[in-house]
């Protein structure tokens, strides 16, 4: 169980913790494809070939392995590679990415997300810790966050300890005074545990723990169950 008396700040994952990420990415892909069809039909044809698009993205990821933490960069360069292959202007990648990125911020929050955010943000500084490229302000929940730390901004991704240390620093507390909450057993839980944080594993799908004997302090199926650890939480 978590020790609430020790908590002075909360760090929180975003994708698949506050909203399901793949439906969001899917919609953004559709919007991007529609834009390409209107402005870069050659690249649109390449993008419509799922295997070819996968191969282009794999090549970009391999070429820029040092930028694996920067999903925005990799997405933009994949678009640029399709444009070049189609013989269309590479500079369109900037606009095309912004079309994708704007739609990527339109998320459908889990039902438990807003009540939990409102509850925690009234009591602690809440810091977003994400390997993704969602922007809490563009998503529309920025008022609940004291700060955001991303893999893109730090140059490393969870479970790297530096991400969790940066999260604690952004909140103005020591790592052992933080409760980290996230859905990814490896990136969130293993990393935060190694940093000395208390950890709540949001295991919505009921996955098995496969990461050794050191387990999260608490495992829950939803954020309401986690908030119920506080005696004054009312759902």
C-alpha positions as CSV (number, residue, x, y, z in Angstrom):
1,X,0.0,0.0,0.0
2,X,1.1,3.6,-0.5
3,X,1.9,5.8,2.4
4,X,-0.2,8.9,1.9
5,X,1.6,10.8,4.6
6,X,4.9,10.7,2.6
7,X,3.4,12.1,-0.6
8,X,4.2,15.8,-1.3
9,X,3.8,15.6,-5.1
10,X,2.4,13.4,-7.8
11,X,4.0,12.6,-11.2
12,X,1.6,11.3,-13.8
13,X,1.9,9.5,-17.1
14,X,-0.5,10.7,-19.8
15,X,-1.1,8.3,-22.7
16,X,-3.1,5.3,-21.7
17,X,-3.3,6.6,-18.2
18,X,-5.6,9.6,-18.7
19,X,-6.9,8.6,-22.2
20,X,-6.5,5.7,-24.6
21,X,-3.8,6.8,-27.0
22,X,-4.3,4.6,-30.1
23,X,-7.8,5.8,-31.0
24,X,-6.3,9.4,-30.8
25,X,-3.3,8.4,-33.0
26,X,-5.7,6.7,-35.4
27,X,-7.8,9.8,-35.8
28,X,-4.7,12.0,-36.3
29,X,-3.5,9.6,-39.0
30,X,-6.8,9.9,-40.9
31,X,-6.7,13.7,-40.7
32,X,-3.1,13.7,-41.9
33,X,-4.0,11.4,-44.8
34,X,-6.8,13.7,-45.8
35,X,-4.5,16.7,-45.8
36,X,-1.9,14.8,-47.9
37,X,-4.5,13.8,-50.4
38,X,-5.3,17.5,-51.0
39,X,-1.8,18.9,-50.9
40,X,0.6,16.1,-51.7
41,X,-1.2,13.3,-53.6
42,X,2.0,11.4,-54.3
43,X,2.9,11.2,-50.6
44,X,-0.7,10.4,-49.9
45,X,-0.5,7.4,-52.2
46,X,2.6,6.1,-50.5
47,X,1.1,6.7,-47.0
48,X,-2.0,4.7,-48.1
49,X,0.2,1.6,-48.5
50,X,0.5,0.4,-44.9
51,X,3.5,-1.8,-45.5
52,X,5.4,0.8,-47.4
53,X,4.6,3.4,-44.7
54,X,5.7,1.0,-42.0
55,X,9.0,0.4,-43.9
56,X,9.7,4.2,-44.3
57,X,9.0,4.8,-40.6
58,X,11.3,1.9,-39.6
59,X,14.1,3.3,-41.8
60,X,13.7,6.8,-40.3
61,X,13.7,5.3,-36.8
62,X,16.9,3.3,-37.5
63,X,18.6,6.3,-39.2
64,X,17.8,8.5,-36.2
65,X,18.2,6.0,-33.3
66,X,19.7,8.8,-31.3
67,X,16.3,10.6,-31.5
68,X,14.2,7.7,-30.3
69,X,12.9,9.9,-27.4
70,X,11.5,12.5,-29.8
71,X,8.3,11.2,-31.4
72,X,7.5,14.5,-33.0
73,X,10.8,14.6,-34.8
74,X,10.5,11.0,-36.0
75,X,6.9,11.6,-37.2
76,X,7.9,14.8,-39.1
77,X,10.9,13.1,-40.8
78,X,8.8,10.1,-41.8
79,X,6.4,12.5,-43.5
80,X,9.3,14.3,-45.1
81,X,10.7,11.0,-46.4
82,X,7.4,10.2,-48.1
83,X,7.3,13.6,-49.7
84,X,10.8,13.2,-51.0
85,X,10.1,9.7,-52.3
86,X,7.0,11.0,-54.1
87,X,9.0,13.9,-55.6
88,X,7.0,16.5,-53.7
89,X,8.4,19.5,-51.6
90,X,10.0,18.4,-48.4
91,X,9.0,21.6,-46.6
92,X,5.4,20.5,-46.6
93,X,6.4,18.1,-43.8
94,X,6.2,21.0,-41.4
95,X,2.6,21.9,-42.2
96,X,1.6,18.3,-42.5
97,X,3.0,17.5,-39.1
98,X,1.2,20.4,-37.5
99,X,-2.1,19.0,-39.0
100,X,-1.3,15.7,-37.4
101,X,-0.2,17.2,-34.1
102,X,-3.3,19.3,-33.6
103,X,-5.5,16.3,-34.0
104,X,-3.2,14.3,-31.7
105,X,-4.2,16.7,-28.9
106,X,-7.9,15.9,-29.3
107,X,-8.2,13.1,-26.7
108,X,-11.1,11.3,-25.1
109,X,-10.4,11.2,-21.4
110,X,-11.2,8.1,-19.4
111,X,-14.2,8.8,-17.2
112,X,-12.0,8.7,-14.0
113,X,-9.4,11.1,-15.3
114,X,-11.0,14.5,-14.5
115,X,-12.2,13.6,-11.0
116,X,-8.8,12.3,-10.1
117,X,-7.0,15.3,-11.6
118,X,-9.2,17.7,-9.8
119,X,-8.8,15.9,-6.5
120,X,-5.0,15.6,-6.7
121,X,-4.3,19.1,-8.0
122,X,-6.1,20.6,-5.1
123,X,-3.7,18.8,-2.7
124,X,-0.3,18.5,-4.5
125,X,1.8,19.8,-7.3
126,X,1.0,17.4,-10.2
127,X,3.7,17.0,-12.9
128,X,3.2,15.2,-16.2
129,X,5.9,12.7,-17.1
130,X,5.5,11.5,-20.6
131,X,7.4,9.7,-23.4
132,X,4.8,10.9,-25.8
133,X,4.1,14.3,-27.3
134,X,0.8,15.3,-25.9
135,X,0.6,18.9,-24.5
136,X,-1.6,19.1,-21.4
137,X,-2.5,22.7,-22.2
138,X,-3.6,21.9,-25.8
139,X,-5.4,18.9,-24.5
140,X,-7.3,21.2,-22.2
141,X,-6.2,19.9,-18.8
142,X,-3.3,22.2,-18.1
143,X,-4.9,23.9,-15.2
144,X,-4.4,20.7,-13.1
145,X,-0.6,20.5,-13.7
146,X,2.2,22.3,-12.0
147,X,4.6,21.3,-14.7
148,X,5.3,18.9,-17.6
149,X,8.4,16.9,-18.2
150,X,8.7,15.1,-21.6
151,X,11.2,12.7,-23.1
152,X,11.5,15.2,-26.0
153,X,12.5,18.1,-23.7
154,X,15.0,16.0,-21.7
155,X,16.6,13.9,-24.5
156,X,15.9,10.7,-22.6
157,X,12.8,8.6,-22.1
158,X,11.3,6.7,-19.2
159,X,12.4,4.4,-17.6
160,X,15.6,6.5,-17.5
161,X,16.0,7.7,-13.9
162,X,16.7,11.3,-15.1
163,X,13.1,11.7,-16.2
164,X,11.8,10.8,-12.7
165,X,14.4,13.0,-11.0
166,X,13.4,15.9,-13.3
167,X,9.8,15.3,-12.3
168,X,10.6,15.6,-8.6
169,X,12.7,18.6,-9.2
170,X,9.9,20.3,-11.2
171,X,7.6,19.7,-8.2
172,X,10.2,21.0,-5.7
173,X,10.4,17.8,-3.7
174,X,12.7,14.8,-3.3
175,X,12.0,11.6,-5.3
176,X,11.0,9.7,-2.2
177,X,8.3,12.3,-1.6
178,X,6.6,11.6,-4.9
179,X,3.9,9.2,-5.9
180,X,4.2,8.2,-9.6
181,X,1.2,6.9,-11.4
182,X,1.3,5.2,-14.8
183,X,0.1,2.4,-16.9
184,X,3.4,1.0,-18.4
185,X,4.9,-1.6,-16.1
186,X,8.4,-1.1,-17.5
187,X,8.6,2.6,-18.4
188,X,6.6,3.9,-15.5
189,X,6.8,1.4,-12.6
190,X,10.3,0.0,-13.0
191,X,11.8,3.5,-13.6
192,X,9.9,5.2,-10.7
193,X,10.7,2.4,-8.3
194,X,14.4,2.6,-9.2
195,X,14.2,6.4,-8.5
196,X,12.9,5.7,-5.0
197,X,9.4,6.9,-5.6
198,X,6.2,5.4,-4.4
199,X,4.4,3.9,-7.4
200,X,0.8,3.1,-8.3
201,X,0.5,0.9,-11.3
202,X,-2.7,1.7,-13.2
203,X,-3.3,-1.7,-14.7
204,X,-6.6,-1.2,-16.6
205,X,-6.3,-4.4,-18.6
206,X,-5.3,-6.7,-15.8
207,X,-1.8,-7.6,-17.2
208,X,0.5,-9.8,-15.2
209,X,3.5,-8.3,-13.5
210,X,6.6,-9.7,-15.2
211,X,9.4,-7.4,-13.9
212,X,10.9,-9.2,-10.9
213,X,10.2,-9.3,-7.2
214,X,10.1,-5.6,-6.6
215,X,6.6,-4.6,-7.3
216,X,4.7,-1.3,-7.3
217,X,3.3,-0.2,-3.9
218,X,-0.2,-0.4,-5.3
219,X,-1.9,-1.9,-8.3
220,X,-5.4,-0.6,-9.4
221,X,-7.7,-1.0,-12.3
222,X,-8.9,2.6,-12.4
223,X,-8.1,6.0,-10.9
224,X,-11.1,6.0,-8.7
225,X,-9.7,2.9,-6.9
226,X,-6.4,4.8,-6.4
227,X,-8.1,7.9,-5.1
228,X,-10.0,5.8,-2.7
229,X,-6.7,5.4,-0.8
230,X,-7.3,9.0,0.4
231,X,-10.0,9.0,3.2
232,X,-11.5,12.3,2.0
233,X,-12.0,11.2,-1.6
234,X,-15.7,11.1,-2.6
235,X,-16.8,9.5,-5.9
